[in-house]
Amino acid sequence: MSFTVPLPGDHEDLRQAVRSLCADFPNAYWRKVDAEAAYPEDFVAALTAAGWLSALIPEEYGGSGLGISEVAPISSNLILAYLGEHTLGLPRSY
């Protein structure tokens, strides 16, 4: 069974941008990070450069100032990128 959760406003651009960034970090990257018990420095650097880590921080403090409805598709795609496409039978992004 498949369903789509409608989001208020146009958030497809956010999902696509996060998917694109996450595609640069395939399952092999996460397996290596996990095997080495390492911090995912390259992934975090890419998230920082793209501005995704500052999504909820108000603009006056240097963040993007996005609301929860914008952050939801960002964070869910980041989580699914880490889980991988076959973990729990979940798709890589929704």
N, C-alpha and C positions, 0 to 999 in steps of 0.2 A: 504494500500500500504506500502510495506516495502522496504528499501534499505540500502545498506552498503556503507559507505564512505571509500574509500581506504586510508590508511595512508602510508606515506613514511616510509620505514624501518619496523622493527618488533616491534610493540608497544603492541601486545597482552599481553606480560608479564606485562607491566605497568598497562593495564586495569584490568587484573586478580588480580594483587596485590592490587590495590585500591578497587576493588569489594570485595575482601576478607576482607579487613579492614572495609569497610563500612557495611558489613554483620553483624559485631559485634554491630552495632548501628541501630537497626530496627526502624520502624515508631513509636513504643511506646516510645523509647528514645527521639525522636524529639518532640513528643506531650508533654511529660513531661517537656522538656527544654522550649518549647514555653509557656506552661501553667504557668510555674514559672517565665517566662521572665528572664531566667537564661542564663549564658554563657555556651556553651557546653564544659566544661573543660575536661571531659574524652575523647571526640572526638578529641579535639585539642591536648591533650597529646599524643594520639595514632598517630595522623598525624605527630607530631613532632618526636616521637620516630622512626617512619618509614622513616623519611626524606622527606616526601611529602611537608611540608611547606617551605622547602628550595630549592625546585626544580629549580627555576629561579635565585637563588642567585649564583654568580660565585664561583667556587671552592676556589679561593684565599681568599674569604671572609667567608668561612665555609659552603657554599651551595653545592648543587649537580651539578650545572652548566649545567643543561639540557636546550635544546632549546625549542622553542615554539611548534615544532611538537611533542615533548615528553610530554610537559606540557598540551597540548590540551586534550588528553584522560584522563589525571589525573584529571584536573579541571572539565571536563564534568561529570565524574563519581562521583565526590564529590558533584556537584550541584544536580545531579539526586538522590543521596543518601538522601540529605536533603529534596527534593521535595516529595519523596516517590513514590511507584510504581503506584499509581492511580491518582496522581495529573496531571491534564491536559491530561490524557490519555497517558503519557509518560512512557516508560519502565524504570525500575530501573537503568539500564546501557545500553549503546549501544555497 
